[in-house]
């Protein structure tokens, strides 16, 4: 699995993406992209296996789905 620092950083990016308002999808994708990069680096470095990579990537997919769901369930505030 990911080492302690990498896991902390990975979960931090997921939490940051989930904490963003519904109208900040670019920020969400940036955070999830960083999380994905952490997994790619860990996989290529041999720190995690292919199966572990797939399992951890499901957290990114779930967070993305949750953020997209917010677009349709939360009112979006914009400047007039």
Secondary structure, 3 states (H helix, E strand, C coil): CCCHHHHHHHHHHHHHHHHCCCCCHHHHHHHHHHHHHHHHHHHHHCCCCHHHHHHHHHHHHHHHHHHHHHHHHCCCCCCC
